[in-house]
Amino acid sequence: MDPRKTLSDLVKKTSFTLIELGRLLENFVDASDATGRLDRPTFHTVLMKHAPGLTEDGIINRVHEVLDTDADGFINYKELCLGTAMATWWVTVCRGT
């Protein structure tokens, strides 16, 4: 997978800028395993760090299932970005901003 093409695609599919996607990538790389994926326990840790209000395992497991679009049990960078963009959009719509 060509990282430049991935970033270009993500800019088109999300509301994130290249700078924001770069920051997300830095955080993702720090947390992901050698294959560039987050397993469920690591995803749980990352999510708790950035969304401490999510404490119920059932909710976190469901978020993992929704973001894991290829159903391989892991969250890759593209899945994380697209899921984060969707969540950001949803919060904006719900708040009416």
BASE-633124 format. One record per atom (N, C-alpha, C): x, y, z; residue in three letters; residue number from 1; atom name. Coordinates in Angstrom, 3 decimals, always signed. Layout:
% BASE-633124
+----------+----------+----------+-----+-----+------+
|        u |        v |        w | res |   n | atom |
+----------+----------+----------+-----+-----+------+
|        X |        Y |        Z | ala | NUM |   CA |
...
+----------+----------+----------+-----+-----+------+
***
This chain:
% BASE-633124
+----------+----------+----------+-----+-----+------+
|        u |        v |        w | res |   n | atom |
+----------+----------+----------+-----+-----+------+
|   +0.844 |   -1.172 |   +0.000 | met |   1 |    N |
|   +0.000 |   +0.000 |   +0.000 | met |   1 |   CA |
|   +0.893 |   +1.240 |   +0.000 | met |   1 |    C |
|   +0.679 |   +2.128 |   -0.965 | asp |   2 |    N |
|   +1.434 |   +3.368 |   -1.086 | asp |   2 |   CA |
|   +0.891 |   +4.392 |   -0.084 | asp |   2 |    C |
|   +1.709 |   +4.804 |   +0.917 | pro |   3 |    N |
|   +1.216 |   +5.736 |   +1.947 | pro |   3 |   CA |
|   +0.710 |   +7.059 |   +1.370 | pro |   3 |    C |
|   +1.356 |   +7.552 |   +0.294 | arg |   4 |    N |
|   +0.914 |   +8.822 |   -0.293 | arg |   4 |   CA |
|   -0.480 |   +8.682 |   -0.901 | arg |   4 |    C |
|   -0.744 |   +7.561 |   -1.556 | lys |   5 |    N |
|   -2.068 |   +7.327 |   -2.137 | lys |   5 |   CA |
|   -3.096 |   +7.174 |   -1.025 | lys |   5 |    C |
|   -2.719 |   +6.468 |   +0.020 | thr |   6 |    N |
|   -3.630 |   +6.295 |   +1.149 | thr |   6 |   CA |
|   -3.991 |   +7.644 |   +1.751 | thr |   6 |    C |
|   -2.994 |   +8.503 |   +1.997 | leu |   7 |    N |
|   -3.264 |   +9.821 |   +2.576 | leu |   7 |   CA |
|   -4.126 |  +10.657 |   +1.632 | leu |   7 |    C |
|   -3.833 |  +10.609 |   +0.354 | ser |   8 |    N |
|   -4.621 |  +11.351 |   -0.633 | ser |   8 |   CA |
|   -6.076 |  +10.877 |   -0.632 | ser |   8 |    C |
|   -6.272 |   +9.572 |   -0.590 | asp |   9 |    N |
|   -7.628 |   +9.004 |   -0.539 | asp |   9 |   CA |
|   -8.352 |   +9.429 |   +0.742 | asp |   9 |    C |
|   -7.636 |   +9.424 |   +1.862 | leu |  10 |    N |
|   -8.247 |   +9.775 |   +3.140 | leu |  10 |   CA |
|   -8.622 |  +11.251 |   +3.204 | leu |  10 |    C |
|   -7.826 |  +12.113 |   +2.592 | val |  11 |    N |
|   -8.177 |  +13.540 |   +2.542 | val |  11 |   CA |
|   -9.502 |  +13.705 |   +1.792 | val |  11 |    C |
|   -9.683 |  +12.934 |   +0.729 | lys |  12 |    N |
|  -10.915 |  +13.006 |   -0.066 | lys |  12 |   CA |
|  -12.117 |  +12.423 |   +0.677 | lys |  12 |    C |
|  -11.887 |  +11.377 |   +1.471 | lys |  13 |    N |
|  -12.988 |  +10.655 |   +2.109 | lys |  13 |   CA |
|  -13.334 |  +11.163 |   +3.503 | lys |  13 |    C |
|  -12.468 |  +12.004 |   +4.066 | thr |  14 |    N |
|  -12.699 |  +12.512 |   +5.424 | thr |  14 |   CA |
|  -12.644 |  +14.030 |   +5.409 | thr |  14 |    C |
|  -12.908 |  +14.620 |   +6.552 | ser |  15 |    N |
|  -12.792 |  +16.076 |   +6.684 | ser |  15 |   CA |
|  -11.434 |  +16.475 |   +7.247 | ser |  15 |    C |
|  -10.488 |  +15.534 |   +7.325 | phe |  16 |    N |
|   -9.176 |  +15.804 |   +7.896 | phe |  16 |   CA |
|   -8.231 |  +16.420 |   +6.867 | phe |  16 |    C |
|   -7.339 |  +17.279 |   +7.355 | thr |  17 |    N |
|   -6.268 |  +17.819 |   +6.524 | thr |  17 |   CA |
|   -5.101 |  +16.840 |   +6.536 | thr |  17 |    C |
|   -4.132 |  +17.073 |   +5.653 | leu |  18 |    N |
|   -2.930 |  +16.227 |   +5.660 | leu |  18 |   CA |
|   -2.206 |  +16.314 |   +6.995 | leu |  18 |    C |
|   -2.167 |  +17.491 |   +7.589 | ile |  19 |    N |
|   -1.502 |  +17.652 |   +8.896 | ile |  19 |   CA |
|   -2.216 |  +16.823 |   +9.957 | ile |  19 |    C |
|   -3.539 |  +16.877 |   +9.982 | glu |  20 |    N |
|   -4.295 |  +16.097 |  +10.966 | glu |  20 |   CA |
|   -4.113 |  +14.600 |  +10.744 | glu |  20 |    C |
|   -4.125 |  +14.180 |   +9.473 | leu |  21 |    N |
|   -3.899 |  +12.766 |   +9.182 | leu |  21 |   CA |
|   -2.495 |  +12.350 |   +9.578 | leu |  21 |    C |
|   -1.533 |  +13.244 |   +9.425 | gly |  22 |    N |
|   -0.165 |  +12.953 |   +9.842 | gly |  22 |   CA |
|   -0.069 |  +12.740 |  +11.344 | gly |  22 |    C |
|   -0.767 |  +13.570 |  +12.098 | arg |  23 |    N |
|   -0.779 |  +13.413 |  +13.565 | arg |  23 |   CA |
|   -1.440 |  +12.094 |  +13.959 | arg |  23 |    C |
|   -2.545 |  +11.795 |  +13.295 | leu |  24 |    N |
|   -3.217 |  +10.524 |  +13.568 | leu |  24 |   CA |
|   -2.289 |   +9.362 |  +13.246 | leu |  24 |    C |
|   -1.545 |   +9.491 |  +12.156 | leu |  25 |    N |
|   -0.608 |   +8.434 |  +11.762 | leu |  25 |   CA |
|   +0.495 |   +8.264 |  +12.803 | leu |  25 |    C |
|   +1.038 |   +9.368 |  +13.318 | glu |  26 |    N |
|   +2.076 |   +9.281 |  +14.355 | glu |  26 |   CA |
|   +1.558 |   +8.530 |  +15.573 | glu |  26 |    C |
|   +0.361 |   +8.883 |  +16.021 | asn |  27 |    N |
|   -0.218 |   +8.200 |  +17.182 | asn |  27 |   CA |
|   -0.490 |   +6.735 |  +16.883 | asn |  27 |    C |
|   -0.960 |   +6.470 |  +15.673 | phe |  28 |    N |
|   -1.254 |   +5.098 |  +15.280 | phe |  28 |   CA |
|   +0.018 |   +4.255 |  +15.248 | phe |  28 |    C |
|   +1.075 |   +4.789 |  +14.646 | val |  29 |    N |
|   +2.343 |   +4.058 |  +14.539 | val |  29 |   CA |
|   +2.896 |   +3.761 |  +15.931 | val |  29 |    C |
|   +2.785 |   +4.720 |  +16.841 | asp |  30 |    N |
|   +3.270 |   +4.506 |  +18.210 | asp |  30 |   CA |
|   +2.544 |   +3.356 |  +18.911 | asp |  30 |    C |
|   +1.257 |   +3.187 |  +18.599 | ala |  31 |    N |
|   +0.456 |   +2.181 |  +19.301 | ala |  31 |   CA |
|   +0.348 |   +0.848 |  +18.564 | ala |  31 |    C |
|   +0.520 |   +0.855 |  +17.245 | ser |  32 |    N |
|   +0.265 |   -0.360 |  +16.461 | ser |  32 |   CA |
|   +1.407 |   -1.369 |  +16.576 | ser |  32 |    C |
|   +1.097 |   -2.597 |  +16.169 | asp |  33 |    N |
|   +2.106 |   -3.658 |  +16.203 | asp |  33 |   CA |
|   +2.979 |   -3.587 |  +14.945 | asp |  33 |    C |
|   +3.864 |   -4.541 |  +14.784 | ala |  34 |    N |
|   +4.817 |   -4.537 |  +13.663 | ala |  34 |   CA |
|   +4.124 |   -4.646 |  +12.308 | ala |  34 |    C |
|   +2.898 |   -5.149 |  +12.301 | thr |  35 |    N |
|   +2.167 |   -5.271 |  +11.037 | thr |  35 |   CA |
|   +1.336 |   -4.025 |  +10.724 | thr |  35 |    C |
|   +1.388 |   -3.022 |  +11.609 | gly |  36 |    N |
|   +0.642 |   -1.793 |  +11.372 | gly |  36 |   CA |
|   -0.839 |   -1.909 |  +11.681 | gly |  36 |    C |
|   -1.164 |   -2.665 |  +12.731 | arg |  37 |    N |
|   -2.555 |   -2.858 |  +13.117 | arg |  37 |   CA |
|   -2.692 |   -2.758 |  +14.630 | arg |  37 |    C |
|   -3.908 |   -2.478 |  +15.087 | leu |  38 |    N |
|   -4.218 |   -2.457 |  +16.512 | leu |  38 |   CA |
|   -5.085 |   -3.668 |  +16.836 | leu |  38 |    C |
|   -4.642 |   -4.497 |  +17.776 | asp |  39 |    N |
|   -5.508 |   -5.578 |  +18.222 | asp |  39 |   CA |
|   -6.540 |   -4.989 |  +19.189 | asp |  39 |    C |
|   -7.493 |   -5.782 |  +19.595 | arg |  40 |    N |
|   -8.577 |   -5.274 |  +20.438 | arg |  40 |   CA |
|   -8.078 |   -4.680 |  +21.767 | arg |  40 |    C |
|   -7.187 |   -5.349 |  +22.523 | pro |  41 |    N |
|   -6.724 |   -4.744 |  +23.778 | pro |  41 |   CA |
|   -5.979 |   -3.421 |  +23.564 | pro |  41 |    C |
|   -5.162 |   -3.343 |  +22.524 | thr |  42 |    N |
|   -4.437 |   -2.102 |  +22.250 | thr |  42 |   CA |
|   -5.408 |   -1.016 |  +21.817 | thr |  42 |    C |
|   -6.378 |   -1.374 |  +20.974 | phe |  43 |    N |
|   -7.403 |   -0.417 |  +20.562 | phe |  43 |   CA |
|   -8.132 |   +0.114 |  +21.786 | phe |  43 |    C |
|   -8.458 |   -0.761 |  +22.725 | his |  44 |    N |
|   -9.131 |   -0.373 |  +23.969 | his |  44 |   CA |
|   -8.283 |   +0.657 |  +24.710 | his |  44 |    C |
|   -6.994 |   +0.402 |  +24.842 | thr |  45 |    N |
|   -6.089 |   +1.324 |  +25.540 | thr |  45 |   CA |
|   -6.034 |   +2.676 |  +24.838 | thr |  45 |    C |
|   -5.899 |   +2.658 |  +23.516 | val |  46 |    N |
|   -5.837 |   +3.901 |  +22.745 | val |  46 |   CA |
|   -7.140 |   +4.677 |  +22.874 | val |  46 |    C |
|   -8.252 |   +3.984 |  +22.752 | leu |  47 |    N |
|   -9.542 |   +4.645 |  +22.846 | leu |  47 |   CA |
|   -9.747 |   +5.264 |  +24.225 | leu |  47 |    C |
|   -9.359 |   +4.551 |  +25.266 | met |  48 |    N |
|   -9.500 |   +5.079 |  +26.628 | met |  48 |   CA |
|   -8.634 |   +6.323 |  +26.834 | met |  48 |    C |
|   -7.499 |   +6.364 |  +26.182 | lys |  49 |    N |
|   -6.602 |   +7.515 |  +26.294 | lys |  49 |   CA |
|   -7.237 |   +8.757 |  +25.665 | lys |  49 |    C |
|   -7.909 |   +8.567 |  +24.532 | his |  50 |    N |
|   -8.457 |   +9.697 |  +23.792 | his |  50 |   CA |
|   -9.938 |   +9.941 |  +24.056 | his |  50 |    C |
|  -10.620 |   +8.974 |  +24.623 | ala |  51 |    N |
|  -12.044 |   +9.120 |  +24.952 | ala |  51 |   CA |
|  -12.303 |   +8.447 |  +26.291 | ala |  51 |    C |
|  -11.798 |   +9.062 |  +27.382 | pro |  52 |    N |
|  -11.883 |   +8.406 |  +28.690 | pro |  52 |   CA |
|  -13.301 |   +8.157 |  +29.185 | pro |  52 |    C |
|  -14.289 |   +8.798 |  +28.608 | gly |  53 |    N |
|  -15.672 |   +8.575 |  +29.022 | gly |  53 |   CA |
|  -16.211 |   +7.221 |  +28.593 | gly |  53 |    C |
|  -15.546 |   +6.581 |  +27.652 | leu |  54 |    N |
|  -15.983 |   +5.260 |  +27.197 | leu |  54 |   CA |
|  -15.375 |   +4.208 |  +28.111 | leu |  54 |    C |
|  -16.141 |   +3.794 |  +29.089 | thr |  55 |    N |
|  -15.604 |   +2.854 |  +30.064 | thr |  55 |   CA |
|  -16.209 |   +1.466 |  +29.943 | thr |  55 |    C |
|  -17.321 |   +1.355 |  +29.281 | glu |  56 |    N |
|  -17.995 |   +0.061 |  +29.204 | glu |  56 |   CA |
|  -17.384 |   -0.792 |  +28.092 | glu |  56 |    C |
|  -16.909 |   -1.974 |  +28.445 | asp |  57 |    N |
|  -16.263 |   -2.856 |  +27.473 | asp |  57 |   CA |
|  -17.161 |   -3.177 |  +26.288 | asp |  57 |    C |
|  -18.457 |   -3.347 |  +26.526 | gly |  58 |    N |
|  -19.381 |   -3.666 |  +25.444 | gly |  58 |   CA |
|  -19.407 |   -2.592 |  +24.372 | gly |  58 |    C |
|  -19.371 |   -1.336 |  +24.796 | ile |  59 |    N |
|  -19.366 |   -0.226 |  +23.838 | ile |  59 |   CA |
|  -18.054 |   -0.221 |  +23.063 | ile |  59 |    C |
|  -16.952 |   -0.380 |  +23.763 | ile |  60 |    N |
|  -15.642 |   -0.369 |  +23.111 | ile |  60 |   CA |
|  -15.530 |   -1.542 |  +22.142 | ile |  60 |    C |
|  -16.021 |   -2.708 |  +22.529 | asn |  61 |    N |
|  -16.005 |   -3.861 |  +21.623 | asn |  61 |   CA |
|  -16.839 |   -3.602 |  +20.383 | asn |  61 |    C |
|  -17.987 |   -2.946 |  +20.553 | arg |  62 |    N |
|  -18.848 |   -2.649 |  +19.399 | arg |  62 |   CA |
|  -18.175 |   -1.628 |  +18.476 | arg |  62 |    C |
|  -17.532 |   -0.618 |  +19.043 | val |  63 |    N |
|  -16.802 |   +0.360 |  +18.229 | val |  63 |   CA |
|  -15.717 |   -0.360 |  +17.425 | val |  63 |    C |
|  -15.009 |   -1.281 |  +18.061 | his |  64 |    N |
|  -13.975 |   -2.053 |  +17.376 | his |  64 |   CA |
|  -14.586 |   -2.831 |  +16.208 | his |  64 |    C |
|  -15.714 |   -3.485 |  +16.447 | glu |  65 |    N |
|  -16.375 |   -4.259 |  +15.390 | glu |  65 |   CA |
|  -16.788 |   -3.377 |  +14.221 | glu |  65 |    C |
|  -17.304 |   -2.196 |  +14.513 | val |  66 |    N |
|  -17.754 |   -1.284 |  +13.453 | val |  66 |   CA |
|  -16.571 |   -0.767 |  +12.636 | val |  66 |    C |
|  -15.482 |   -0.417 |  +13.312 | leu |  67 |    N |
|  -14.319 |   +0.120 |  +12.601 | leu |  67 |   CA |
|  -13.570 |   -0.952 |  +11.819 | leu |  67 |    C |
|  -13.627 |   -2.190 |  +12.271 | asp |  68 |    N |
|  -12.906 |   -3.294 |  +11.631 | asp |  68 |   CA |
|  -13.667 |   -3.748 |  +10.385 | asp |  68 |    C |
|  -13.632 |   -2.942 |   +9.335 | thr |  69 |    N |
|  -14.461 |   -3.178 |   +8.153 | thr |  69 |   CA |
|  -14.071 |   -4.428 |   +7.373 | thr |  69 |    C |
|  -12.821 |   -4.875 |   +7.493 | asp |  70 |    N |
|  -12.434 |   -6.104 |   +6.788 | asp |  70 |   CA |
|  -12.553 |   -7.338 |   +7.688 | asp |  70 |    C |
|  -13.041 |   -7.143 |   +8.897 | ala |  71 |    N |
|  -13.331 |   -8.229 |   +9.842 | ala |  71 |   CA |
|  -12.149 |   -9.154 |  +10.094 | ala |  71 |    C |
|  -10.943 |   -8.565 |  +10.174 | asp |  72 |    N |
|   -9.766 |   -9.392 |  +10.458 | asp |  72 |   CA |
|   -9.382 |   -9.373 |  +11.935 | asp |  72 |    C |
|  -10.178 |   -8.672 |  +12.751 | gly |  73 |    N |
|   -9.901 |   -8.605 |  +14.181 | gly |  73 |   CA |
|   -8.958 |   -7.491 |  +14.581 | gly |  73 |    C |
|   -8.507 |   -6.707 |  +13.606 | phe |  74 |    N |
|   -7.572 |   -5.613 |  +13.864 | phe |  74 |   CA |
|   -8.086 |   -4.329 |  +13.233 | phe |  74 |    C |
|   -7.632 |   -3.185 |  +13.759 | ile |  75 |    N |
|   -7.932 |   -1.882 |  +13.180 | ile |  75 |   CA |
|   -6.667 |   -1.394 |  +12.489 | ile |  75 |    C |
|   -6.761 |   -1.144 |  +11.184 | asn |  76 |    N |
|   -5.613 |   -0.581 |  +10.480 | asn |  76 |   CA |
|   -5.762 |   +0.935 |  +10.406 | asn |  76 |    C |
|   -4.761 |   +1.596 |   +9.884 | tyr |  77 |    N |
|   -4.754 |   +3.059 |   +9.864 | tyr |  77 |   CA |
|   -5.939 |   +3.624 |   +9.076 | tyr |  77 |    C |
|   -6.226 |   +3.066 |   +7.926 | lys |  78 |    N |
|   -7.338 |   +3.556 |   +7.108 | lys |  78 |   CA |
|   -8.664 |   +3.398 |   +7.851 | lys |  78 |    C |
|   -8.873 |   +2.248 |   +8.476 | glu |  79 |    N |
|  -10.104 |   +2.023 |   +9.235 | glu |  79 |   CA |
|  -10.214 |   +3.022 |  +10.383 | glu |  79 |    C |
|   -9.097 |   +3.292 |  +11.053 | leu |  80 |    N |
|   -9.103 |   +4.243 |  +12.161 | leu |  80 |   CA |
|   -9.467 |   +5.637 |  +11.673 | leu |  80 |    C |
|   -8.863 |   +6.084 |  +10.580 | cys |  81 |    N |
|   -9.141 |   +7.425 |  +10.049 | cys |  81 |   CA |
|  -10.582 |   +7.568 |   +9.588 | cys |  81 |    C |
|  -11.068 |   +6.598 |   +8.836 | leu |  82 |    N |
|  -12.445 |   +6.669 |   +8.346 | leu |  82 |   CA |
|  -13.446 |   +6.613 |   +9.504 | leu |  82 |    C |
|  -13.171 |   +5.772 |  +10.486 | gly |  83 |    N |
|  -14.049 |   +5.679 |  +11.656 | gly |  83 |   CA |
|  -14.029 |   +6.936 |  +12.495 | gly |  83 |    C |
|  -12.848 |   +7.515 |  +12.664 | thr |  84 |    N |
|  -12.725 |   +8.756 |  +13.433 | thr |  84 |   CA |
|  -13.443 |   +9.892 |  +12.717 | thr |  84 |    C |
|  -13.299 |   +9.955 |  +11.400 | ala |  85 |    N |
|  -13.991 |  +10.991 |  +10.622 | ala |  85 |   CA |
|  -15.500 |  +10.845 |  +10.750 | ala |  85 |    C |
|  -15.988 |   +9.599 |  +10.700 | met |  86 |    N |
|  -17.417 |   +9.350 |  +10.822 | met |  86 |   CA |
|  -17.902 |   +9.774 |  +12.214 | met |  86 |    C |
|  -17.145 |   +9.451 |  +13.235 | ala |  87 |    N |
|  -17.531 |   +9.824 |  +14.600 | ala |  87 |   CA |
|  -17.515 |  +11.335 |  +14.780 | ala |  87 |    C |
|  -16.519 |  +12.000 |  +14.208 | thr |  88 |    N |
|  -16.428 |  +13.456 |  +14.299 | thr |  88 |   CA |
|  -17.634 |  +14.097 |  +13.619 | thr |  88 |    C |
|  -17.981 |  +13.580 |  +12.442 | trp |  89 |    N |
|  -19.146 |  +14.091 |  +11.725 | trp |  89 |   CA |
|  -20.417 |  +13.891 |  +12.549 | trp |  89 |    C |
|  -20.573 |  +12.716 |  +13.137 | trp |  90 |    N |
|  -21.769 |  +12.393 |  +13.899 | trp |  90 |   CA |
|  -21.915 |  +13.314 |  +15.108 | trp |  90 |    C |
|  -20.822 |  +13.574 |  +15.823 | val |  91 |    N |
|  -20.872 |  +14.475 |  +16.981 | val |  91 |   CA |
|  -21.289 |  +15.876 |  +16.533 | val |  91 |    C |
|  -20.736 |  +16.329 |  +15.410 | thr |  92 |    N |
|  -21.086 |  +17.649 |  +14.876 | thr |  92 |   CA |
|  -22.568 |  +17.714 |  +14.538 | thr |  92 |    C |
|  -23.091 |  +16.690 |  +13.898 | val |  93 |    N |
|  -24.513 |  +16.666 |  +13.531 | val |  93 |   CA |
|  -25.381 |  +16.663 |  +14.793 | val |  93 |    C |
|  -25.022 |  +15.847 |  +15.766 | cys |  94 |    N |
|  -25.815 |  +15.751 |  +16.996 | cys |  94 |   CA |
|  -25.817 |  +17.056 |  +17.781 | cys |  94 |    C |
|  -24.712 |  +17.758 |  +17.755 | arg |  95 |    N |
|  -24.620 |  +19.028 |  +18.477 | arg |  95 |   CA |
|  -25.252 |  +20.169 |  +17.685 | arg |  95 |    C |
|  -25.475 |  +19.965 |  +16.413 | gly |  96 |    N |
|  -26.053 |  +21.001 |  +15.578 | gly |  96 |   CA |
|  -25.071 |  +22.109 |  +15.247 | gly |  96 |    C |
|  -23.762 |  +21.770 |  +15.253 | thr |  97 |    N |
|  -22.743 |  +22.785 |  +14.939 | thr |  97 |   CA |
|  -22.166 |  +22.550 |  +13.579 | thr |  97 |    C |
+----------+----------+----------+-----+-----+------+
***
